[in-house]
Amino acid sequence: MKNGFLSIILHAHLPYVRHPEHDSFFEENWLFEAITECYVPLIRVLDRLHEDKVNYRLTLSLSPPLLTMLRDELLIERYLRRLKQQVELAEKEIVRTRNLPEYRKLARLYRRFFLNTRDIFQSRYGCDLLSAFKKHHAAGNLELITTAATHGFLPALSVSETAVRNQIDIGIGVFKSHFGFAPTGFWLPECAYYTGLEILLAEARVRYFFVDTHAVLNASSQARNGVYAPLDCGNGVLAFGRDPDSSRQVWSAKEGYPGDADYREYYSDIGFDLDLDYIAPYILDGKTRVNTGIKYHRITGGDMPKEIYRPEPALTKAKQHAQDFIEKQQQHIKRLSTGMDRPPIIVAPYDAELFGHWWFEGPAWLEQVLRLANDNAYDVQTVSCGDYLKLNLSHQAATPSASTWGDEGYSSFWINEENDWIYPYLHQAEEEMEKLASDLHGLAVNSLQKRALNQAARSILLAQASDWPFIMKSGTTRDYARKRITSHLARFNYLHDSIRKNAINERYLLALEMMDNIFPGVDFRDFNPAGKPARNR
């Protein structure tokens, strides 16, 4: 056994965006970009490591909305159409850049990249990326976990224990329906913890979750091992704290690897750089400029004009940064192990979408990190937090402090002057849903009523997603975020009133079921606060 462990966790999540009522929709590109730039490259890395018999462990958290979208036939069809457009555009770029050899080389690279993506997605895995993740889980290299049903911001929902319980239980239920087993670990949306949450996690048979650094350092009693060993919340549920150094190495805009001058510049895309007439067939509705995925420049430095992207030096730099990362972890473990009564674990959680989308070379960096950790020359072993618990150590009992990760470390990014107006409406809708379920407890409901009640439950869950208040604060697509919340609440209110008046319009209900077809197994009875909580195992 090595002197210490490194646990890398990738959290893959996107909000549920699906618009069958439109031929194409801007926000659906979030999923398409992530598949091409993040999820398929990650699978490519895992496949290579498997072929080379590299002994590694990696944890991947897959959110229920993402799980659902990755197996949605409509979105898969639209993604393949988008990928075809990208191949065509890359071929068009090869012609356009025929007198610009360095640009033409990149255009060819992108054509290969898109074709290879299509081969992996469509030919190798039959348009089912979850089967790839399941394969690597079965091989023993990938620990799969999940998160709340719609990534709800649980501290803000905790005025209702039922709301939080359903976010947890339904999330686990969706995961189990796709993979056939229940996860051991649970990603708290936004790493947002509040005292008492561990009770509901224990009821759901969750063994561990993650919190940011200060949640452990400000725990109810001083953490003897800092963030390098988990805390037992007092009921056998373990809280693992994020290591600040490994976080800073990757996340920091100033110190982090992704900001290196040799890496590809995300914000330089031909969808915005070239003439509209030329690019029109490959952007939204021929008028709205969007990223095409073809980017020709590197980050360069400071305010200097962007220089052309050079893949070979960028790949070399990714390998150098991977070695630097592993060497720093080894040095850190060596320092920690002299003062601890157990092997330290360095917990390094990241958004999966960083790797490939924002940081194009991120998958290459990750692959090299996992290869180097397998090298006996380094006293570092990659594990999952579930693996660490199998050491059967006795862990310090303490309650983490209320906290989140991200800006300022508490709840201010999700509850502030830009978005605080939504919570009274969310709480009111939850209360009305619970009252409906309570009033109908023990009564017979017909099939139409049951469909309407279950659809009302879906509307509540979708409105609770943490993505919308986050977007309102960050200011990226505020109008869409506001519309998503108000639309889901309006749908709930309509269904609630229709059920109460026994005047359900089946045609309109069917339209809502087609638009919001997530959670096919949802049961409105789980919203009855007096009812016995449904369990997923």
C-alpha positions in Angstrom: 0.0 0.0 0.0 1.3 3.5 -0.9 1.8 6.1 1.8 -1.1 8.1 0.7 -3.9 8.3 -1.9 -5.2 10.7 -4.5 -8.9 10.7 -5.3 -10.0 12.6 -8.5 -13.7 13.2 -8.8 -15.3 14.5 -11.9 -18.8 15.9 -11.5 -20.7 15.8 -14.8 -24.0 17.8 -14.8 -26.0 19.9 -17.2 -29.5 21.3 -16.6 -32.4 19.5 -18.3 -32.8 21.3 -21.6 -35.0 19.6 -24.2 -37.3 21.5 -26.5 -39.3 19.2 -28.9 -41.5 22.2 -29.7 -38.7 23.8 -31.6 -36.7 22.5 -34.6 -33.5 23.6 -32.9 -32.7 25.4 -29.7 -29.7 27.3 -28.6 -29.4 25.9 -25.0 -29.5 22.3 -26.4 -26.0 23.1 -27.7 -24.8 22.9 -24.1 -25.3 19.1 -24.2 -23.9 18.7 -27.7 -20.7 20.6 -26.9 -20.2 18.6 -23.8 -20.6 15.3 -25.6 -18.1 16.2 -28.3 -15.6 18.1 -26.1 -15.9 16.4 -22.7 -17.7 13.1 -22.5 -16.4 11.4 -25.6 -12.8 12.6 -25.0 -13.1 11.2 -21.4 -14.3 7.9 -22.8 -11.5 7.9 -25.3 -9.1 8.3 -22.3 -10.7 5.5 -20.4 -10.6 3.2 -23.4 -6.9 3.9 -23.9 -6.1 3.3 -20.3 -8.1 0.0 -20.4 -6.3 -1.1 -23.5 -2.9 -0.4 -21.9 -3.9 -2.2 -18.7 -3.2 0.9 -16.6 -4.3 0.3 -13.0 -6.2 3.5 -12.0 -9.2 4.6 -10.1 -11.4 7.6 -11.0 -14.8 8.7 -9.7 -17.4 10.1 -12.0 -20.6 11.7 -10.7 -23.4 11.7 -13.3 -26.4 13.8 -12.6 -30.0 12.5 -13.3 -30.8 15.3 -15.9 -27.6 14.4 -17.8 -28.3 10.6 -17.6 -31.7 11.2 -19.0 -30.6 13.5 -21.8 -27.8 11.1 -22.9 -30.4 8.5 -23.6 -33.1 10.7 -25.1 -33.8 9.7 -28.7 -34.7 13.2 -29.8 -31.5 14.8 -28.4 -29.4 12.0 -29.8 -30.9 12.5 -33.2 -30.2 16.3 -33.0 -26.7 15.7 -31.7 -25.9 13.5 -34.7 -27.3 16.2 -37.0 -25.1 18.8 -35.2 -22.0 16.5 -35.5 -22.7 16.1 -39.3 -22.7 19.9 -39.6 -19.4 20.1 -37.8 -17.8 17.6 -40.1 -19.1 19.5 -43.1 -17.8 22.8 -41.7 -14.4 21.4 -41.0 -14.2 20.1 -44.7 -15.3 23.6 -45.8 -12.5 25.1 -43.7 -9.9 22.8 -45.3 -10.8 24.3 -48.6 -11.0 27.9 -47.3 -7.6 27.7 -45.7 -5.8 26.0 -48.6 -3.3 28.9 -48.8 -2.8 29.1 -45.1 -0.9 25.9 -44.2 -0.9 26.2 -40.4 -4.7 26.9 -40.4 -5.3 24.1 -42.8 -3.5 21.7 -40.6 -5.8 22.7 -37.8 -8.9 22.4 -40.0 -7.8 18.8 -40.8 -7.3 18.2 -37.1 -10.8 19.2 -36.4 -12.2 17.1 -39.2 -10.4 14.1 -37.7 -11.6 15.0 -34.2 -15.3 15.2 -35.3 -15.1 12.0 -37.3 -13.4 10.2 -34.4 -16.1 11.5 -32.1 -18.8 10.2 -34.3 -17.1 6.8 -34.6 -16.9 6.5 -30.8 -20.4 7.8 -30.2 -22.3 6.0 -32.9 -20.2 3.0 -34.0 -18.4 1.9 -30.9 -21.1 2.6 -28.3 -24.3 2.7 -30.4 -25.2 6.2 -29.3 -25.2 5.1 -25.7 -22.4 6.7 -23.7 -23.7 5.4 -20.5 -22.8 1.9 -21.7 -19.2 3.1 -22.0 -19.1 4.4 -18.4 -20.8 1.2 -17.2 -18.1 -0.9 -19.0 -15.3 0.9 -17.2 -17.1 0.7 -13.9 -17.5 -3.1 -14.4 -13.7 -3.3 -15.2 -13.0 -1.9 -11.8 -11.5 1.4 -12.8 -14.4 3.9 -12.6 -16.5 4.5 -9.5 -19.9 5.9 -10.6 -22.0 8.1 -8.2 -24.8 10.6 -8.7 -26.4 13.7 -7.3 -29.8 15.2 -6.5 -32.7 14.7 -9.0 -32.5 18.1 -10.7 -29.3 19.3 -8.9 -31.5 21.3 -6.5 -29.7 23.7 -4.1 -30.6 21.7 -1.0 -30.0 24.3 1.8 -32.6 26.6 0.2 -35.0 23.7 -0.2 -34.6 22.5 3.4 -37.6 24.4 4.7 -39.3 21.1 3.5 -37.6 17.9 4.5 -39.8 16.1 1.9 -38.4 18.3 -0.9 -34.8 17.4 0.1 -35.7 13.8 0.6 -37.2 13.6 -2.9 -34.3 15.3 -4.5 -32.0 12.7 -3.0 -34.2 9.6 -3.4 -35.3 10.3 -7.0 -31.8 11.1 -8.0 -30.6 7.8 -6.7 -33.6 6.1 -8.3 -32.7 7.5 -11.7 -29.1 6.4 -11.4 -30.2 2.9 -10.4 -32.6 2.6 -13.3 -29.7 3.3 -15.7 -26.9 1.3 -14.1 -28.7 -1.4 -12.1 -27.1 -0.6 -8.8 -27.2 2.1 -6.2 -24.2 4.5 -5.7 -22.2 4.4 -2.5 -21.3 8.1 -2.8 -23.4 11.2 -3.4 -22.4 14.6 -4.9 -24.2 17.4 -3.0 -25.2 19.9 -5.6 -22.8 22.9 -5.5 -21.2 20.9 -2.6 -23.9 22.6 -0.5 -24.2 21.1 3.0 -26.3 22.1 6.0 -26.5 20.4 9.4 -28.9 17.5 9.3 -28.5 16.7 5.7 -26.5 13.6 6.7 -29.6 12.1 8.3 -31.4 12.0 4.9 -28.3 10.7 3.2 -28.1 7.9 5.7 -31.8 7.0 5.1 -30.9 6.7 1.4 -27.9 4.5 2.4 -25.3 6.9 1.1 -21.9 6.3 2.6 -20.1 9.5 1.7 -20.3 12.9 0.2 -18.0 15.9 -0.6 -17.7 19.3 1.0 -15.4 22.3 0.4 -12.3 22.8 2.5 -13.8 25.2 5.0 -16.7 22.9 5.8 -14.1 20.5 7.4 -11.8 23.2 8.9 -14.8 24.9 10.5 -16.4 21.7 11.7 -18.1 21.3 15.1 -14.7 20.1 16.5 -11.3 20.7 15.1 -10.5 18.3 12.4 -7.3 16.5 13.6 -6.3 15.5 10.1 -7.6 18.6 8.2 -9.1 17.7 4.9 -6.9 14.7 4.5 -9.2 12.2 6.2 -13.0 12.2 6.2 -15.2 13.2 9.1 -17.9 10.9 10.4 -21.0 13.0 10.7 -22.0 11.0 13.7 -24.2 8.4 11.9 -21.7 6.6 9.8 -22.0 9.0 6.8 -18.6 10.4 5.9 -17.8 13.9 4.6 -14.6 14.3 2.5 -13.1 17.8 2.2 -11.6 19.3 -0.9 -7.9 19.7 -1.0 -7.2 23.4 -1.6 -3.8 22.9 -3.3 -4.9 20.5 -6.0 -7.9 22.7 -6.6 -5.8 25.8 -7.0 -3.5 24.0 -9.5 -6.4 23.3 -11.8 -9.1 25.8 -11.1 -7.2 29.1 -10.4 -7.4 31.6 -13.3 -4.0 32.9 -12.4 -2.1 29.9 -11.0 -4.0 27.0 -12.7 -2.7 25.0 -15.6 -5.5 25.8 -18.0 -4.4 29.4 -18.3 -1.1 28.5 -19.9 -0.2 30.5 -23.0 0.3 27.3 -25.1 -3.2 26.0 -24.5 -6.1 26.5 -26.9 -8.2 29.7 -26.5 -11.8 28.8 -25.8 -13.2 32.2 -26.8 -11.7 32.4 -30.3 -14.2 30.4 -32.4 -14.9 30.8 -36.1 -18.6 31.0 -35.3 -18.0 34.5 -34.2 -14.8 35.3 -36.2 -15.9 34.6 -39.8 -18.4 36.4 -42.1 -22.0 35.7 -41.3 -22.9 34.6 -44.8 -20.1 32.0 -44.8 -21.0 30.6 -41.3 -24.8 30.9 -41.5 -25.6 27.3 -42.4 -23.7 26.1 -39.3 -25.1 28.4 -36.6 -28.5 28.7 -34.9 -31.3 29.7 -37.4 -28.6 31.1 -39.7 -28.5 34.3 -37.7 -27.5 33.7 -34.1 -23.8 33.1 -33.8 -22.8 30.1 -31.7 -19.6 28.2 -31.0 -18.8 25.8 -33.8 -16.0 24.0 -31.9 -13.4 25.1 -34.5 -10.9 27.4 -32.8 -7.6 28.4 -34.3 -5.8 30.4 -31.6 -4.0 29.7 -28.4 -4.3 31.7 -25.2 -1.0 33.5 -25.9 -0.3 36.0 -23.1 -1.5 39.2 -21.6 -3.0 41.6 -24.1 -0.9 40.3 -27.0 -2.7 39.4 -30.3 -3.8 35.8 -30.2 -1.3 33.5 -31.9 -2.1 30.4 -33.8 -2.8 27.2 -31.8 -0.1 24.5 -32.0 -1.3 21.1 -30.8 2.1 19.5 -30.3 3.5 22.0 -27.8 0.1 22.1 -26.1 0.2 18.3 -25.7 3.7 18.5 -24.4 2.7 21.1 -21.9 -0.2 19.0 -20.7 2.2 16.2 -20.0 4.5 18.5 -18.2 1.7 19.9 -16.1 0.5 16.3 -15.3 4.0 15.4 -14.0 4.1 18.6 -12.0 0.7 17.8 -10.5 1.7 14.2 -9.5 5.1 15.3 -8.1 3.3 17.9 -6.0 0.8 15.3 -4.7 3.7 13.0 -3.9 5.5 15.7 -1.9 2.3 16.6 -0.2 1.6 13.0 0.8 5.1 12.6 2.1 4.7 15.7 4.4 1.3 14.6 5.6 2.1 11.0 6.3 4.7 11.9 8.9 2.1 13.5 11.1 -1.0 11.4 10.6 -2.1 8.1 12.1 -3.5 6.9 8.8 -2.7 7.2 5.1 -3.8 10.7 3.9 -6.2 11.0 1.1 -6.0 14.1 -1.2 -9.5 14.7 -2.5 -9.5 16.6 -5.9 -13.1 17.3 -7.2 -13.6 19.1 -10.5 -16.5 19.9 -12.9 -16.1 17.3 -15.7 -17.0 19.9 -18.3 -13.7 21.7 -17.5 -11.9 18.9 -19.2 -12.1 19.3 -22.9 -14.7 22.1 -23.1 -13.0 25.0 -21.2 -9.6 23.3 -21.2 -9.2 21.5 -24.5 -6.1 19.7 -23.3 -7.7 18.7 -20.0 -8.4 15.1 -21.1 -4.7 14.6 -22.1 -3.6 16.0 -18.8 -6.0 13.7 -16.9 -4.8 10.6 -18.9 -1.2 11.4 -18.1 -1.9 12.0 -14.4 -3.6 8.6 -14.2 -0.7 6.9 -16.0 1.9 8.5 -13.8 0.0 7.6 -10.6 0.3 4.0 -11.8 4.0 4.3 -12.1 5.9 2.8 -9.2 8.3 5.7 -9.4 5.7 7.8 -7.7 4.4 7.1 -4.2 0.8 8.0 -5.1 -2.1 5.7 -5.6 -5.4 6.8 -7.1 -8.5 5.6 -5.3 -12.1 6.4 -4.9 -13.4 7.6 -1.6 -15.4 4.4 -1.5 -12.1 2.5 -1.7 -10.7 4.6 1.2 -13.7 3.6 3.4 -12.8 -0.1 2.8 -9.7 0.4 4.8 -12.1 0.1 7.8 -10.5 2.9 9.8 -12.2 4.6 12.7 -12.9 8.2 11.7 -13.2 11.3 13.8 -16.8 12.3 14.5 -17.6 15.9 13.8 -20.3 17.9 11.9 -19.1 19.9 9.0 -20.1 23.6 8.8 -22.8 24.8 6.5 -21.0 25.7 3.2 -20.8 25.4 -0.5 -18.0 25.5 -3.0 -17.5 28.2 -5.5 -17.6 32.0 -5.0 -17.3 33.1 -1.3 -17.9 29.5 -0.1 -21.4 29.8 1.3 -24.9 30.4 -0.2 -24.5 33.9 -1.6 -24.2 32.8 -5.3 -27.5 30.9 -5.1 -29.4 33.3 -2.9 -28.9 37.0 -3.7 -30.5 40.1 -5.1 -30.6 38.6 -8.6 -32.5 35.4 -7.7 -33.9 35.5 -4.2 -37.4 36.2 -5.6 -37.7 32.6 -6.8 -37.6 30.8 -3.4 -41.0 31.9 -2.0 -42.6 30.6 -5.2 -40.6 27.3 -5.0 -41.6 26.9 -1.3 -45.2 27.7 -2.0 -45.4 25.2 -4.9 -43.7 22.5 -2.8 -46.2 23.1 0.0 -49.1 22.9 -2.4 -47.8 19.7 -3.9 -47.3 18.1 -0.5 -50.9 19.1 0.5 -52.2 17.5 -2.7 -50.4 14.3 -2.0 -51.6 14.4 1.6 -55.2 15.1 0.8 -55.3 12.3 -1.7 -53.6 9.8 0.6 -55.5 6.6 0.7 -58.0 7.7 -1.9 -58.4 6.1 -5.3 -57.2 8.3 -8.2 -57.9 7.4 -11.9 -55.2 7.1 -14.5 -55.7 10.7 -15.8 -55.5 12.2 -12.3 -52.4 10.1 -11.6 -50.7 11.3 -14.8 -51.5 14.9 -13.9 -50.2 14.5 -10.3 -47.0 12.9 -11.5 -46.5 15.6 -14.1 -47.0 18.3 -11.4 -44.3 16.5 -9.4 -41.9 16.7 -12.4 -42.6 20.4 -12.8 -41.7 21.0 -9.1 -38.5 19.1 -9.4 -37.5 20.9 -12.6 -38.2 24.3 -11.1 -35.9 23.4 -8.2 -32.7 23.0 -10.3 -29.8 25.1 -8.9 -28.7 25.9 -12.4 -31.3 28.7 -12.9 -30.4 30.8 -9.9 -26.7 30.3 -10.7 -27.2 31.6 -14.2 -29.2 34.5 -13.0 -26.3 35.6 -10.8 -23.5 34.8 -13.4 -25.4 36.6 -16.1 -24.8 34.3 -19.0 -28.3 33.5 -20.3 -30.5 35.2 -17.6 -33.6 35.5 -19.7 -33.6 31.8 -20.4 -33.0 30.9 -16.7 -35.9 33.1 -15.6 -38.1 31.6 -18.3 -37.3 28.0 -17.2 -38.3 28.6 -13.6 -41.4 30.6 -14.4 -42.5 28.1 -17.1 -42.1 25.1 -14.8 -43.9 26.9 -12.0 -46.7 27.9 -14.4 -47.1 24.4 -15.5 -47.3 23.2 -11.9 -49.9 25.9 -11.1 -52.0 24.9 -14.1 -51.9 21.2 -13.2 -52.5 21.9 -9.5 -55.6 23.9 -10.3 -56.8 21.4 -12.9 -56.5 18.6 -10.4 -58.3 20.5 -7.6 -61.1 21.4 -9.9 -61.2 17.9 -11.5 -61.0 19.6 -14.9 -57.8 18.0 -16.4 -57.3 18.8 -20.1 -55.7 15.5 -21.4 -54.5 17.1 -24.6 -52.5 19.8 -22.7 -51.3 17.2 -20.2 -50.0 15.1 -23.0 -48.1 18.1 -24.4 -46.5 18.7 -21.0 -45.6 15.0 -20.7 -43.9 15.2 -24.1 -41.9 18.3 -23.2 -40.9 17.4 -19.7 -40.5 13.6 -20.0 -37.9 13.2 -17.3 -38.4 10.9 -14.3 -40.8 8.3 -15.8 -41.0 6.5 -12.5 -41.9 9.5 -10.3 -44.8 8.9 -7.9 -46.7 11.9 -6.5 -47.3 9.9 -3.3 -43.7 10.5 -2.3 -44.6 14.1 -1.8 -46.9 13.2 1.1 -44.9 14.3 4.2 -46.8 12.0 6.4 -46.3 9.0 4.1 -43.6 6.4 4.5 -40.5 7.6 2.5 -39.9 5.6 -0.6 -36.5 4.0 -0.7 -34.6 3.0 -3.8 -32.8 -0.1 -2.6 
